[in-house]
Amino acid sequence: MDPEYFKSYKMSWGTLGTVRPFLTFHPERDVAEIQTALEKKDAVTLVRILTNRNNAQRQVITKTYQETTEKDLVCGVKKALSGDLETLLLALLMTQEQYSAHRLRQAMEGLGTDEDMLVDVLCTKSGQQLKEISAAYTELYKKDLEKELKGETSGEFANLVVALLHKEDVAGVVQRDTEALLASLSGKKADAGPWIDILTSRDSDHLNRVFLRLELELGQTLDHTLEKRFTGDIRIGLRALVQCIQSPYLYLAKRLETMKTAVVQGIMVSHCEEDLLCVRAAYLKQTGTSLYTALQKQFKGDHLQALLAICRSED
């Protein structure tokens, strides 16, 4: 990436995100530049501005653009750009709640359901965040998220995603929860019910103590146990949920390893203001390669420049 790319652009530090508030933020100036860039289809300028403002600032830009030009910025981006870069910049123009709702909608659209994408969103968000995402989903699509999930999934996996949507932290007893999960594995067919109930209603510290006891009792990793005892979508869901509880950043790093465009953009946009630095560190430890370098091997052009801008730097 051009070393002059971020010259003169200062950022505030002190969070685990890579995208921070732009210190010399002037929305009117940004809007004037964006308006000219859209007319010229100047992707470089659009990327430079939209990846160097945090979400709150991008919302101000969207509102100011509407007030100044009497036009919709989203429509402008759609007319000026196409492909993966268009998809990425449109994602940046959404609020975080809207973007998560959008990803859930994407996962349920068309033939079949993308269970992995559903899990990526539902497993990595807190109960409060999911309430806000549900509200955003209703506002955007005029439909109830829980009903949509029930309609697009089935069986034990449907029970899991609905339980995740309403996850909460309820006090539990480690020994009692451990015994319940062990008992669920004792029959010829493993019972997913206790796993769903306990894993979606306890905090991560409690669950990690339960997991440690389970692994001592079983003599193998939980991931191996779930792989052997469950099948189909519920196996995908439970394994992902356990991995998220044990090490959320490692889970996200492993998902990034797929280098699928939708997965990479989904994780980077969703986590760039929260904890992408932690995800980057986990990716480096997992693969031996920095995320910044891996992106350069997989993507190209203005789309690559936008991803690198969000990633920010080499580890």
DRENDO-1510 file (C-alpha; in Angstrom, 1 decimal, always signed):
<recs>
REC; n; res; u; v; w
REC; 1; MET; +0.0; +0.0; +0.0 .
REC; 2; ASP; +1.2; +3.5; -0.8 .
REC; 3; PRO; +3.1; +4.7; +2.3 .
REC; 4; GLU; +1.7; +8.2; +1.7 .
REC; 5; TYR; -1.8; +6.9; +1.9 .
REC; 6; PHE; -2.4; +8.0; +5.5 .
REC; 7; LYS; -0.1; +11.0; +5.5 .
REC; 8; SER; -1.8; +14.0; +7.2 .
REC; 9; TYR; -4.6; +11.7; +8.6 .
REC; 10; LYS; -4.4; +11.6; +12.4 .
REC; 11; MET; -6.2; +9.0; +14.5 .
REC; 12; SER; -6.9; +8.8; +18.2 .
REC; 13; TRP; -5.7; +5.7; +20.0 .
REC; 14; GLY; -6.7; +3.8; +23.1 .
REC; 15; THR; -9.2; +1.2; +21.9 .
REC; 16; LEU; -8.9; -2.3; +20.5 .
REC; 17; GLY; -10.4; -1.2; +17.2 .
REC; 18; THR; -8.5; -0.1; +14.1 .
REC; 19; VAL; -10.9; +2.6; +12.9 .
REC; 20; ARG; -11.1; +5.5; +15.3 .
REC; 21; PRO; -12.8; +8.9; +15.3 .
REC; 22; PHE; -11.1; +11.3; +12.8 .
REC; 23; LEU; -9.8; +14.1; +14.9 .
REC; 24; THR; -10.1; +16.9; +12.4 .
REC; 25; PHE; -13.6; +15.9; +11.2 .
REC; 26; HIS; -15.4; +18.4; +9.0 .
REC; 27; PRO; -18.6; +16.8; +7.5 .
REC; 28; GLU; -19.3; +19.6; +5.1 .
REC; 29; ARG; -15.8; +19.3; +3.7 .
REC; 30; ASP; -16.2; +15.5; +3.4 .
REC; 31; VAL; -19.5; +15.8; +1.7 .
REC; 32; ALA; -18.1; +18.3; -0.9 .
REC; 33; GLU; -15.3; +15.8; -1.7 .
REC; 34; ILE; -17.6; +12.8; -1.8 .
REC; 35; GLN; -20.0; +14.6; -4.1 .
REC; 36; THR; -17.2; +15.4; -6.6 .
REC; 37; ALA; -15.8; +11.8; -6.2 .
REC; 38; LEU; -19.2; +10.3; -7.0 .
REC; 39; GLU; -19.6; +12.4; -10.1 .
REC; 40; LYS; -16.1; +11.3; -11.3 .
REC; 41; LYS; -16.5; +7.7; -10.0 .
REC; 42; ASP; -13.3; +8.4; -8.0 .
REC; 43; ALA; -13.1; +5.3; -5.8 .
REC; 44; VAL; -9.7; +6.3; -4.2 .
REC; 45; THR; -11.3; +9.4; -2.6 .
REC; 46; LEU; -14.4; +7.5; -1.4 .
REC; 47; VAL; -12.2; +4.9; +0.2 .
REC; 48; ARG; -9.9; +7.5; +1.8 .
REC; 49; ILE; -12.8; +9.3; +3.5 .
REC; 50; LEU; -15.1; +6.5; +4.4 .
REC; 51; THR; -12.4; +4.2; +5.9 .
REC; 52; ASN; -10.9; +7.1; +7.9 .
REC; 53; ARG; -14.1; +8.0; +9.8 .
REC; 54; ASN; -15.7; +6.0; +12.5 .
REC; 55; ASN; -19.3; +4.9; +12.2 .
REC; 56; ALA; -20.8; +7.8; +14.1 .
REC; 57; GLN; -19.0; +10.2; +11.8 .
REC; 58; ARG; -20.1; +8.3; +8.7 .
REC; 59; GLN; -23.7; +8.7; +9.9 .
REC; 60; VAL; -23.2; +12.4; +10.2 .
REC; 61; ILE; -21.7; +12.4; +6.7 .
REC; 62; THR; -24.8; +10.6; +5.3 .
REC; 63; LYS; -27.2; +13.0; +7.0 .
REC; 64; THR; -25.2; +16.1; +5.9 .
REC; 65; TYR; -25.0; +14.8; +2.3 .
REC; 66; GLN; -28.8; +14.4; +2.3 .
REC; 67; GLU; -29.3; +17.9; +3.7 .
REC; 68; THR; -26.8; +19.5; +1.3 .
REC; 69; THR; -27.6; +17.7; -1.9 .
REC; 70; GLU; -31.1; +16.5; -1.3 .
REC; 71; LYS; -29.9; +13.1; -2.6 .
REC; 72; ASP; -29.3; +9.8; -0.9 .
REC; 73; LEU; -25.6; +8.9; -0.4 .
REC; 74; VAL; -26.3; +5.2; -0.6 .
REC; 75; CYS; -27.9; +5.6; -4.0 .
REC; 76; GLY; -25.0; +7.7; -5.1 .
REC; 77; VAL; -22.5; +5.0; -4.1 .
REC; 78; LYS; -24.6; +2.4; -5.9 .
REC; 79; LYS; -24.5; +4.4; -9.1 .
REC; 80; ALA; -20.8; +5.2; -8.9 .
REC; 81; LEU; -19.4; +1.8; -7.9 .
REC; 82; SER; -20.0; -1.9; -8.4 .
REC; 83; GLY; -18.9; -5.3; -7.2 .
REC; 84; ASP; -17.1; -6.0; -3.9 .
REC; 85; LEU; -16.0; -2.4; -3.3 .
REC; 86; GLU; -19.6; -1.1; -3.6 .
REC; 87; THR; -20.7; -3.8; -1.1 .
REC; 88; LEU; -18.0; -2.9; +1.4 .
REC; 89; LEU; -18.6; +0.9; +1.3 .
REC; 90; LEU; -22.3; +0.4; +1.6 .
REC; 91; ALA; -21.6; -1.7; +4.7 .
REC; 92; LEU; -19.6; +1.1; +6.2 .
REC; 93; LEU; -22.5; +3.5; +5.6 .
REC; 94; MET; -24.8; +1.4; +7.8 .
REC; 95; THR; -25.0; +1.6; +11.6 .
REC; 96; GLN; -23.4; -1.5; +13.3 .
REC; 97; GLU; -26.9; -2.8; +14.2 .
REC; 98; GLN; -28.2; -2.3; +10.7 .
REC; 99; TYR; -25.2; -4.1; +9.2 .
REC; 100; SER; -25.6; -7.1; +11.6 .
REC; 101; ALA; -29.3; -7.2; +10.6 .
REC; 102; HIS; -28.3; -7.0; +7.0 .
REC; 103; ARG; -25.9; -10.0; +7.4 .
REC; 104; LEU; -28.6; -12.0; +9.0 .
REC; 105; ARG; -31.0; -11.2; +6.2 .
REC; 106; GLN; -28.3; -12.2; +3.6 .
REC; 107; ALA; -27.8; -15.5; +5.4 .
REC; 108; MET; -31.5; -16.3; +5.1 .
REC; 109; GLU; -32.1; -15.0; +1.5 .
REC; 110; GLY; -32.3; -17.2; -1.6 .
REC; 111; LEU; -32.2; -21.0; -1.8 .
REC; 112; GLY; -30.9; -22.5; +1.4 .
REC; 113; THR; -29.7; -20.8; +4.6 .
REC; 114; ASP; -26.1; -19.8; +5.3 .
REC; 115; GLU; -25.8; -21.4; +8.8 .
REC; 116; ASP; -22.2; -20.2; +9.2 .
REC; 117; MET; -23.1; -16.6; +8.7 .
REC; 118; LEU; -26.0; -16.8; +11.1 .
REC; 119; VAL; -23.7; -18.3; +13.7 .
REC; 120; ASP; -21.0; -15.6; +13.0 .
REC; 121; VAL; -23.5; -12.9; +14.0 .
REC; 122; LEU; -25.5; -14.6; +16.7 .
REC; 123; CYS; -22.5; -16.2; +18.6 .
REC; 124; THR; -20.3; -13.1; +18.6 .
REC; 125; LYS; -22.8; -10.5; +19.9 .
REC; 126; SER; -24.0; -9.9; +23.4 .
REC; 127; GLY; -27.6; -10.2; +24.5 .
REC; 128; GLN; -28.0; -6.4; +24.5 .
REC; 129; GLN; -26.5; -6.1; +21.1 .
REC; 130; LEU; -28.8; -8.7; +19.7 .
REC; 131; LYS; -31.9; -6.9; +21.1 .
REC; 132; GLU; -30.7; -3.8; +19.2 .
REC; 133; ILE; -30.0; -5.9; +16.1 .
REC; 134; SER; -33.5; -7.4; +16.3 .
REC; 135; ALA; -35.0; -3.9; +16.5 .
REC; 136; ALA; -32.9; -2.8; +13.5 .
REC; 137; TYR; -34.1; -5.9; +11.5 .
REC; 138; THR; -37.7; -5.0; +12.1 .
REC; 139; GLU; -37.1; -1.4; +11.1 .
REC; 140; LEU; -35.3; -2.3; +7.9 .
REC; 141; TYR; -37.3; -5.2; +6.7 .
REC; 142; LYS; -40.7; -4.8; +8.5 .
REC; 143; LYS; -40.4; -8.4; +9.7 .
REC; 144; ASP; -39.8; -10.1; +13.1 .
REC; 145; LEU; -36.3; -11.5; +13.3 .
REC; 146; GLU; -37.2; -14.4; +15.5 .
REC; 147; LYS; -40.0; -15.5; +13.2 .
REC; 148; GLU; -37.7; -15.2; +10.2 .
REC; 149; LEU; -35.1; -17.4; +12.0 .
REC; 150; LYS; -37.7; -20.0; +12.9 .
REC; 151; GLY; -38.9; -20.1; +9.3 .
REC; 152; GLU; -35.5; -20.5; +7.8 .
REC; 153; THR; -34.1; -23.1; +10.2 .
REC; 154; SER; -35.3; -26.3; +11.7 .
REC; 155; GLY; -34.9; -28.8; +14.5 .
REC; 156; GLU; -32.3; -28.4; +17.2 .
REC; 157; PHE; -30.5; -25.8; +15.1 .
REC; 158; ALA; -33.6; -23.6; +15.1 .
REC; 159; ASN; -33.8; -24.0; +18.9 .
REC; 160; LEU; -30.2; -22.9; +19.2 .
REC; 161; VAL; -30.4; -19.8; +17.0 .
REC; 162; VAL; -33.6; -18.6; +18.8 .
REC; 163; ALA; -31.9; -19.2; +22.2 .
REC; 164; LEU; -28.9; -17.2; +21.0 .
REC; 165; LEU; -31.2; -14.4; +20.0 .
REC; 166; HIS; -32.4; -14.2; +23.6 .
REC; 167; LYS; -29.1; -15.0; +25.4 .
REC; 168; GLU; -28.7; -13.8; +28.9 .
REC; 169; ASP; -26.5; -14.4; +31.9 .
REC; 170; VAL; -28.2; -16.4; +34.6 .
REC; 171; ALA; -26.3; -17.7; +37.7 .
REC; 172; GLY; -25.4; -21.3; +37.5 .
REC; 173; VAL; -23.5; -23.9; +39.5 .
REC; 174; VAL; -20.4; -25.3; +37.8 .
REC; 175; GLN; -20.8; -28.8; +39.2 .
REC; 176; ARG; -24.5; -29.0; +38.3 .
REC; 177; ASP; -24.0; -27.7; +34.8 .
REC; 178; THR; -21.1; -30.0; +34.2 .
REC; 179; GLU; -23.2; -33.0; +35.3 .
REC; 180; ALA; -26.1; -31.9; +33.1 .
REC; 181; LEU; -23.9; -31.7; +30.0 .
REC; 182; LEU; -22.2; -35.1; +30.8 .
REC; 183; ALA; -25.6; -36.7; +31.2 .
REC; 184; SER; -26.7; -35.3; +27.8 .
REC; 185; LEU; -23.9; -37.3; +26.2 .
REC; 186; SER; -24.6; -40.6; +28.0 .
REC; 187; GLY; -27.3; -41.9; +25.7 .
REC; 188; LYS; -27.0; -43.5; +22.3 .
REC; 189; LYS; -28.0; -40.1; +20.8 .
REC; 190; ALA; -26.6; -37.0; +22.4 .
REC; 191; ASP; -29.2; -34.5; +23.6 .
REC; 192; ALA; -28.6; -31.0; +22.4 .
REC; 193; GLY; -31.2; -29.5; +24.8 .
REC; 194; PRO; -29.0; -29.0; +27.9 .
REC; 195; TRP; -26.2; -27.6; +25.7 .
REC; 196; ILE; -28.5; -25.0; +24.2 .
REC; 197; ASP; -30.0; -24.0; +27.5 .
REC; 198; ILE; -26.7; -23.7; +29.4 .
REC; 199; LEU; -24.5; -22.3; +26.7 .
REC; 200; THR; -26.9; -19.4; +26.0 .
REC; 201; SER; -27.7; -18.5; +29.6 .
REC; 202; ARG; -24.4; -18.4; +31.4 .
REC; 203; ASP; -21.4; -15.9; +31.3 .
REC; 204; SER; -18.2; -17.0; +29.6 .
REC; 205; ASP; -16.1; -17.2; +32.8 .
REC; 206; HIS; -18.6; -19.7; +34.3 .
REC; 207; LEU; -18.8; -21.7; +31.0 .
REC; 208; ASN; -15.0; -21.9; +30.7 .
REC; 209; ARG; -14.9; -23.5; +34.2 .
REC; 210; VAL; -17.6; -25.9; +33.1 .
REC; 211; PHE; -15.7; -26.7; +29.9 .
REC; 212; LEU; -12.5; -27.4; +31.8 .
REC; 213; ARG; -14.2; -29.9; +34.0 .
REC; 214; LEU; -15.9; -31.5; +31.0 .
REC; 215; GLU; -12.6; -32.0; +29.2 .
REC; 216; LEU; -11.0; -33.5; +32.3 .
REC; 217; GLU; -14.0; -35.9; +32.6 .
REC; 218; LEU; -14.1; -36.8; +29.0 .
REC; 219; GLY; -10.3; -37.0; +28.4 .
REC; 220; GLN; -10.5; -35.0; +25.2 .
REC; 221; THR; -11.3; -31.5; +23.9 .
REC; 222; LEU; -14.8; -30.3; +23.8 .
REC; 223; ASP; -14.5; -29.6; +20.1 .
REC; 224; HIS; -13.6; -33.3; +19.5 .
REC; 225; THR; -16.5; -34.4; +21.6 .
REC; 226; LEU; -19.0; -32.3; +19.8 .
REC; 227; GLU; -17.6; -33.4; +16.4 .
REC; 228; LYS; -18.2; -37.0; +17.4 .
REC; 229; ARG; -21.5; -36.8; +19.2 .
REC; 230; PHE; -23.5; -34.4; +17.1 .
REC; 231; THR; -24.3; -34.1; +13.4 .
REC; 232; GLY; -25.6; -31.6; +10.9 .
REC; 233; ASP; -26.4; -28.0; +11.6 .
REC; 234; ILE; -26.5; -28.4; +15.4 .
REC; 235; ARG; -23.0; -29.7; +15.3 .
REC; 236; ILE; -21.9; -26.6; +13.4 .
REC; 237; GLY; -23.7; -24.3; +15.8 .
REC; 238; LEU; -22.5; -25.9; +19.0 .
REC; 239; ARG; -18.9; -26.1; +17.9 .
REC; 240; ALA; -18.9; -22.5; +16.8 .
REC; 241; LEU; -20.5; -21.4; +20.1 .
REC; 242; VAL; -18.1; -23.3; +22.2 .
REC; 243; GLN; -15.2; -21.9; +20.2 .
REC; 244; CYS; -16.5; -18.4; +20.6 .
REC; 245; ILE; -16.9; -18.8; +24.4 .
REC; 246; GLN; -13.4; -20.3; +24.8 .
REC; 247; SER; -11.6; -17.9; +22.5 .
REC; 248; PRO; -13.7; -15.4; +20.5 .
REC; 249; TYR; -10.7; -13.9; +18.7 .
REC; 250; LEU; -9.4; -17.3; +17.6 .
REC; 251; TYR; -12.8; -18.2; +16.3 .
REC; 252; LEU; -12.9; -15.1; +14.2 .
REC; 253; ALA; -9.3; -15.6; +13.0 .
REC; 254; LYS; -10.2; -19.1; +11.8 .
REC; 255; ARG; -13.2; -17.8; +10.0 .
REC; 256; LEU; -11.0; -15.2; +8.3 .
REC; 257; GLU; -8.7; -18.0; +7.2 .
REC; 258; THR; -11.4; -19.0; +4.6 .
REC; 259; MET; -10.7; -15.6; +2.9 .
REC; 260; LYS; -14.2; -15.7; +1.5 .
REC; 261; THR; -15.2; -12.1; +0.6 .
REC; 262; ALA; -18.4; -12.1; +2.6 .
REC; 263; VAL; -16.8; -13.5; +5.7 .
REC; 264; VAL; -13.8; -11.2; +5.5 .
REC; 265; GLN; -15.9; -8.1; +5.0 .
REC; 266; GLY; -18.4; -9.2; +7.6 .
REC; 267; ILE; -15.9; -9.6; +10.3 .
REC; 268; MET; -13.7; -6.6; +9.5 .
REC; 269; VAL; -16.6; -4.2; +9.3 .
REC; 270; SER; -18.3; -5.6; +12.4 .
REC; 271; HIS; -15.2; -5.5; +14.5 .
REC; 272; CYS; -13.1; -2.6; +13.2 .
REC; 273; GLU; -14.2; -0.3; +16.0 .
REC; 274; GLU; -14.3; -2.8; +18.8 .
REC; 275; ASP; -11.6; -5.4; +18.8 .
REC; 276; LEU; -10.0; -6.0; +15.3 .
REC; 277; LEU; -6.6; -5.6; +16.8 .
REC; 278; CYS; -7.2; -8.7; +19.0 .
REC; 279; VAL; -8.5; -10.6; +15.9 .
REC; 280; ARG; -5.4; -9.5; +14.0 .
REC; 281; ALA; -3.2; -10.8; +16.8 .
REC; 282; ALA; -5.1; -14.1; +16.9 .
REC; 283; TYR; -4.8; -14.4; +13.1 .
REC; 284; LEU; -1.1; -13.9; +13.2 .
REC; 285; LYS; -0.7; -16.5; +16.0 .
REC; 286; GLN; -3.0; -19.0; +14.2 .
REC; 287; THR; -1.5; -18.7; +10.7 .
REC; 288; GLY; +2.0; -17.3; +11.1 .
REC; 289; THR; +1.0; -14.5; +8.6 .
REC; 290; SER; -0.4; -11.1; +9.4 .
REC; 291; LEU; -3.9; -10.4; +8.2 .
REC; 292; TYR; -2.6; -7.3; +6.4 .
REC; 293; THR; -0.3; -9.6; +4.3 .
REC; 294; ALA; -3.0; -12.3; +3.8 .
REC; 295; LEU; -5.4; -9.7; +2.4 .
REC; 296; GLN; -2.8; -8.6; -0.2 .
REC; 297; LYS; -2.5; -12.2; -1.4 .
REC; 298; GLN; -6.2; -12.6; -1.9 .
REC; 299; PHE; -7.8; -9.3; -3.0 .
REC; 300; LYS; -6.8; -6.6; -5.4 .
REC; 301; GLY; -7.5; -3.1; -6.7 .
REC; 302; ASP; -9.5; -0.4; -4.8 .
REC; 303; HIS; -11.3; -3.2; -2.9 .
REC; 304; LEU; -8.0; -4.3; -1.5 .
REC; 305; GLN; -7.1; -0.7; -0.6 .
REC; 306; ALA; -10.3; -0.4; +1.3 .
REC; 307; LEU; -9.7; -3.6; +3.3 .
REC; 308; LEU; -6.2; -2.6; +4.1 .
REC; 309; ALA; -7.4; +0.8; +5.3 .
REC; 310; ILE; -9.7; -1.0; +7.7 .
REC; 311; CYS; -7.1; -3.5; +8.8 .
REC; 312; ARG; -4.7; -0.5; +9.2 .
REC; 313; SER; -1.2; -2.0; +9.4 .
REC; 314; GLU; +1.1; -4.9; +9.4 .
REC; 315; ASP; +1.5; -6.9; +12.6 .
</recs>
